[in-house]
Amino acid sequence: MKRAVVVPARLRSTRLPKKPLRRIKGKPLIRWVVERCLSTGERVILATDSDEVAKAVSDLPVEIFITPSDLPSGTDRVAHVVKETDLDLVINHQGDEPFAYREDVERIFRDLEDFPVVTLAVHDPGAYRREEDVKVVLDGEGRALYFSRSPIPSARNGLKPPYPLKHVGVYGFRRETLLKFVSLKRTTLEEAEGLEQLRLLENSIPVKVIITRNTYHGVDTEEDVRIVESLL
């Protein structure tokens, strides 16, 4: 089956101006992302609405798709690429996530044989009270029950809150599932939480969650820039 890692990157950002071009340890964020994705050995495609972003990685062995600027999300940008190609399986690796690992990519593609959507999570006790960190709870077979910015699972009667699973914004999709996903209307829970993955759960599309021990940290704020610089 034909597969690839697609990196969606939009130049306009509400919290960090021109985030993909933000320099981290001497080079643009998008370059860190693409280089790390290429290190997995997979085919890598950049999906962007910006010639500036494309130019930042133009010397790397990455395919570049210039996508419409009015697409509502990174997932829609990835779906645009899928519609224009013959990909059967795709990983949406967000353009603000500068960490990627061969073993996690391989696990995602492997689990797509049994599940329509696969994503990642890490154990992170500090994420429990941080609203900017998305938490996920699972069923007994490792499928997502719910995603939230609130502290989940909650602990009552004086019990110590269990360490949460922090969701990592890396998704694997089967082609038909991704195209169905972007055709669905936004849902109530999705709009309430501001989390598009809830659209999958509200439409009874199972999401397998792989728990990884690798380090991930996305860039949304100035604090994230400092954290990522220390990790890199």
Summary of the structure (lengths in Angstrom):
residues: 232
radius of gyration: 17.0
end to end distance: 33.2
largest distance: 57.7
contacts: 745
relative contact order: 0.18
helix: 33%
strand: 25%
